[in-house]
């Protein structure tokens, strides 16, 4: 495998790994913080960053992982449309409850596959292969 491409893939998957970790933490804060607009805005920031990174650099992923990336992008597209719609209608204050129905659940397997790719590439690099 081309070393330069492998390094780009490692960088992408590492950034995604950190964004997934931060999003998970932000989601926990949202749940524990009363599902307020304040915490929802933080979560949206990380979800949007993940979506943008996947759109910008997803071409570096294998075809299989590109399908996972597309599943995540679709989820984020739907989630953010619903988020934006509720924000426009509510005009919430930071401590207002901010909840909307969303039947399109987060594709955990897709995120797990991308996280595993980061671990695999990191091990590959450490092994000097």
LUMSE-891694 format. One record per residue (C-alpha): x, y, z; residue in one letter. Coordinates in nm, 4 decimals. Example, Ala and Ser with C-alpha at 12.3 -4.5 7.8 and 13.67 -1.06 7.14 Angstrom:
% residues 2
<pt><x>1.2300</x><y>-0.4500</y><z>0.7800</z><r>A</r></pt>
<pt><x>1.3670</x><y>-0.1060</y><z>0.7140</z><r>S</r></pt>
This chain:
% residues 129
<pt><x>0.0000</x><y>0.0000</y><z>0.0000</z><r>X</r></pt>
<pt><x>0.1233</x><y>0.3485</y><z>-0.0824</z><r>X</r></pt>
<pt><x>0.2692</x><y>0.4967</y><z>0.2378</z><r>X</r></pt>
<pt><x>0.1443</x><y>0.8493</y><z>0.1644</z><r>X</r></pt>
<pt><x>-0.2118</x><y>0.7244</y><z>0.1148</z><r>X</r></pt>
<pt><x>-0.1883</x><y>0.5121</y><z>0.4281</z><r>X</r></pt>
<pt><x>-0.0823</x><y>0.8194</y><z>0.6262</z><r>X</r></pt>
<pt><x>-0.3747</x><y>1.0198</y><z>0.4848</z><r>X</r></pt>
<pt><x>-0.6110</x><y>0.7364</y><z>0.5754</z><r>X</r></pt>
<pt><x>-0.4646</x><y>0.7230</y><z>0.9261</z><r>X</r></pt>
<pt><x>-0.5063</x><y>1.0990</y><z>0.9642</z><r>X</r></pt>
<pt><x>-0.8671</x><y>1.0844</y><z>0.8428</z><r>X</r></pt>
<pt><x>-0.9623</x><y>0.7855</y><z>1.0558</z><r>X</r></pt>
<pt><x>-0.7865</x><y>0.9362</y><z>1.3588</z><r>X</r></pt>
<pt><x>-0.9769</x><y>1.2622</y><z>1.3199</z><r>X</r></pt>
<pt><x>-1.3024</x><y>1.0691</y><z>1.2819</z><r>X</r></pt>
<pt><x>-1.2190</x><y>0.8624</y><z>1.5894</z><r>X</r></pt>
<pt><x>-1.1708</x><y>1.1780</y><z>1.7982</z><r>X</r></pt>
<pt><x>-1.4889</x><y>1.3359</y><z>1.6615</z><r>X</r></pt>
<pt><x>-1.6896</x><y>1.0203</y><z>1.7385</z><r>X</r></pt>
<pt><x>-1.5520</x><y>1.0200</y><z>2.0938</z><r>X</r></pt>
<pt><x>-1.6321</x><y>1.3880</y><z>2.1397</z><r>X</r></pt>
<pt><x>-1.9812</x><y>1.3484</y><z>1.9911</z><r>X</r></pt>
<pt><x>-2.0524</x><y>1.0574</y><z>2.2251</z><r>X</r></pt>
<pt><x>-1.9401</x><y>1.2683</y><z>2.5206</z><r>X</r></pt>
<pt><x>-2.1510</x><y>1.5630</y><z>2.4017</z><r>X</r></pt>
<pt><x>-2.4531</x><y>1.3342</y><z>2.3651</z><r>X</r></pt>
<pt><x>-2.4064</x><y>1.2062</y><z>2.7221</z><r>X</r></pt>
<pt><x>-2.3820</x><y>1.5666</y><z>2.8426</z><r>X</r></pt>
<pt><x>-2.7011</x><y>1.6472</y><z>2.6495</z><r>X</r></pt>
<pt><x>-2.8892</x><y>1.3586</y><z>2.8126</z><r>X</r></pt>
<pt><x>-2.7533</x><y>1.4262</y><z>3.1608</z><r>X</r></pt>
<pt><x>-2.7964</x><y>1.8036</y><z>3.1220</z><r>X</r></pt>
<pt><x>-3.1714</x><y>1.7866</y><z>3.0701</z><r>X</r></pt>
<pt><x>-3.1702</x><y>1.7744</y><z>2.6888</z><r>X</r></pt>
<pt><x>-3.1267</x><y>2.1490</y><z>2.6692</z><r>X</r></pt>
<pt><x>-3.0542</x><y>2.3648</y><z>2.3680</z><r>X</r></pt>
<pt><x>-2.7180</x><y>2.4560</y><z>2.5234</z><r>X</r></pt>
<pt><x>-2.5946</x><y>2.0964</y><z>2.5072</z><r>X</r></pt>
<pt><x>-2.7716</x><y>2.0283</y><z>2.1764</z><r>X</r></pt>
<pt><x>-2.5693</x><y>2.3082</y><z>2.0152</z><r>X</r></pt>
<pt><x>-2.2447</x><y>2.1501</y><z>2.1327</z><r>X</r></pt>
<pt><x>-2.3528</x><y>1.8137</y><z>1.9927</z><r>X</r></pt>
<pt><x>-2.4477</x><y>1.9746</y><z>1.6616</z><r>X</r></pt>
<pt><x>-2.1021</x><y>2.1313</y><z>1.6351</z><r>X</r></pt>
<pt><x>-1.9304</x><y>1.7913</y><z>1.6505</z><r>X</r></pt>
<pt><x>-2.1859</x><y>1.6171</y><z>1.4296</z><r>X</r></pt>
<pt><x>-2.1406</x><y>1.8852</y><z>1.1660</z><r>X</r></pt>
<pt><x>-1.7605</x><y>1.8620</y><z>1.1874</z><r>X</r></pt>
<pt><x>-1.7826</x><y>1.4848</y><z>1.1369</z><r>X</r></pt>
<pt><x>-2.0176</x><y>1.5245</y><z>0.8407</z><r>X</r></pt>
<pt><x>-1.7931</x><y>1.7860</y><z>0.6774</z><r>X</r></pt>
<pt><x>-1.4818</x><y>1.5720</y><z>0.7235</z><r>X</r></pt>
<pt><x>-1.6537</x><y>1.2687</y><z>0.5708</z><r>X</r></pt>
<pt><x>-1.7679</x><y>1.4755</y><z>0.2726</z><r>X</r></pt>
<pt><x>-1.4259</x><y>1.6330</y><z>0.2251</z><r>X</r></pt>
<pt><x>-1.2017</x><y>1.3293</y><z>0.2767</z><r>X</r></pt>
<pt><x>-1.4282</x><y>1.0253</y><z>0.2472</z><r>X</r></pt>
<pt><x>-1.2767</x><y>0.9416</y><z>-0.0896</z><r>X</r></pt>
<pt><x>-0.9678</x><y>0.8176</y><z>0.0980</z><r>X</r></pt>
<pt><x>-1.1687</x><y>0.5332</y><z>0.2510</z><r>X</r></pt>
<pt><x>-1.2074</x><y>0.1879</y><z>0.1013</z><r>X</r></pt>
<pt><x>-1.5263</x><y>0.1279</y><z>-0.0965</z><r>X</r></pt>
<pt><x>-1.6721</x><y>-0.0670</y><z>0.1964</z><r>X</r></pt>
<pt><x>-1.5962</x><y>0.2114</y><z>0.4424</z><r>X</r></pt>
<pt><x>-1.7302</x><y>0.4690</y><z>0.1975</z><r>X</r></pt>
<pt><x>-2.0668</x><y>0.2961</y><z>0.2365</z><r>X</r></pt>
<pt><x>-2.0371</x><y>0.3412</y><z>0.6132</z><r>X</r></pt>
<pt><x>-1.9439</x><y>0.7059</y><z>0.5581</z><r>X</r></pt>
<pt><x>-2.2513</x><y>0.7543</y><z>0.3391</z><r>X</r></pt>
<pt><x>-2.4738</x><y>0.5992</y><z>0.6070</z><r>X</r></pt>
<pt><x>-2.3336</x><y>0.8450</y><z>0.8603</z><r>X</r></pt>
<pt><x>-2.3684</x><y>1.1418</y><z>0.6243</z><r>X</r></pt>
<pt><x>-2.7309</x><y>1.0479</y><z>0.5576</z><r>X</r></pt>
<pt><x>-2.7971</x><y>1.0296</y><z>0.9314</z><r>X</r></pt>
<pt><x>-2.6324</x><y>1.3678</y><z>0.9909</z><r>X</r></pt>
<pt><x>-2.8216</x><y>1.5247</y><z>0.6974</z><r>X</r></pt>
<pt><x>-3.1570</x><y>1.4148</y><z>0.8382</z><r>X</r></pt>
<pt><x>-3.0628</x><y>1.4960</y><z>1.1981</z><r>X</r></pt>
<pt><x>-2.9417</x><y>1.8466</y><z>1.1111</z><r>X</r></pt>
<pt><x>-3.2467</x><y>1.9261</y><z>0.8983</z><r>X</r></pt>
<pt><x>-3.4704</x><y>1.8329</y><z>1.1921</z><r>X</r></pt>
<pt><x>-3.2432</x><y>2.0231</y><z>1.4313</z><r>X</r></pt>
<pt><x>-3.2469</x><y>2.3372</y><z>1.2164</z><r>X</r></pt>
<pt><x>-3.6240</x><y>2.3186</y><z>1.1695</z><r>X</r></pt>
<pt><x>-3.6856</x><y>2.2959</y><z>1.5448</z><r>X</r></pt>
<pt><x>-3.4427</x><y>2.5774</y><z>1.6175</z><r>X</r></pt>
<pt><x>-3.6177</x><y>2.8028</y><z>1.3629</z><r>X</r></pt>
<pt><x>-3.9632</x><y>2.7275</y><z>1.5013</z><r>X</r></pt>
<pt><x>-3.8675</x><y>2.7465</y><z>1.8716</z><r>X</r></pt>
<pt><x>-3.6032</x><y>3.0177</y><z>1.8837</z><r>X</r></pt>
<pt><x>-3.4874</x><y>2.8503</y><z>2.2068</z><r>X</r></pt>
<pt><x>-3.2990</x><y>2.9953</y><z>2.4997</z><r>X</r></pt>
<pt><x>-2.9949</x><y>2.7986</y><z>2.6237</z><r>X</r></pt>
<pt><x>-3.1830</x><y>2.6244</y><z>2.9059</z><r>X</r></pt>
<pt><x>-3.4918</x><y>2.5321</y><z>2.7013</z><r>X</r></pt>
<pt><x>-3.5554</x><y>2.1655</y><z>2.6365</z><r>X</r></pt>
<pt><x>-3.4566</x><y>2.0877</y><z>2.2770</z><r>X</r></pt>
<pt><x>-3.5904</x><y>1.7515</y><z>2.1567</z><r>X</r></pt>
<pt><x>-3.7252</x><y>1.6365</y><z>1.8212</z><r>X</r></pt>
<pt><x>-3.8416</x><y>1.2963</y><z>1.6952</z><r>X</r></pt>
<pt><x>-3.5988</x><y>1.1172</y><z>1.4661</z><r>X</r></pt>
<pt><x>-3.6681</x><y>0.7670</y><z>1.3396</z><r>X</r></pt>
<pt><x>-3.3394</x><y>0.7629</y><z>1.1476</z><r>X</r></pt>
<pt><x>-3.1144</x><y>0.6373</y><z>1.4283</z><r>X</r></pt>
<pt><x>-2.7386</x><y>0.6791</y><z>1.4445</z><r>X</r></pt>
<pt><x>-2.5672</x><y>0.4003</y><z>1.2443</z><r>X</r></pt>
<pt><x>-2.3479</x><y>0.2657</y><z>1.5250</z><r>X</r></pt>
<pt><x>-2.2030</x><y>-0.0140</y><z>1.3117</z><r>X</r></pt>
<pt><x>-2.0818</x><y>0.2365</y><z>1.0537</z><r>X</r></pt>
<pt><x>-1.9052</x><y>0.4419</y><z>1.3207</z><r>X</r></pt>
<pt><x>-1.7590</x><y>0.1254</y><z>1.4773</z><r>X</r></pt>
<pt><x>-1.6226</x><y>0.0138</y><z>1.1409</z><r>X</r></pt>
<pt><x>-1.4475</x><y>0.3481</y><z>1.0942</z><r>X</r></pt>
<pt><x>-1.3099</x><y>0.3377</y><z>1.4491</z><r>X</r></pt>
<pt><x>-1.1755</x><y>-0.0144</y><z>1.3870</z><r>X</r></pt>
<pt><x>-1.0062</x><y>0.1108</y><z>1.0705</z><r>X</r></pt>
<pt><x>-0.8255</x><y>0.3737</y><z>1.2753</z><r>X</r></pt>
<pt><x>-0.7022</x><y>0.1080</y><z>1.5184</z><r>X</r></pt>
<pt><x>-0.5941</x><y>-0.1173</y><z>1.2290</z><r>X</r></pt>
<pt><x>-0.4028</x><y>0.1601</y><z>1.0526</z><r>X</r></pt>
<pt><x>-0.2400</x><y>0.2729</y><z>1.3765</z><r>X</r></pt>
<pt><x>-0.1209</x><y>-0.0830</y><z>1.4451</z><r>X</r></pt>
<pt><x>-0.0006</x><y>-0.1099</y><z>1.0853</z><r>X</r></pt>
<pt><x>0.2042</x><y>0.2076</y><z>1.1272</z><r>X</r></pt>
<pt><x>0.3449</x><y>0.1040</y><z>1.4656</z><r>X</r></pt>
<pt><x>0.4444</x><y>-0.2347</y><z>1.3260</z><r>X</r></pt>
<pt><x>0.6313</x><y>-0.0576</y><z>1.0477</z><r>X</r></pt>
<pt><x>0.4560</x><y>-0.2538</y><z>0.7760</z><r>X</r></pt>
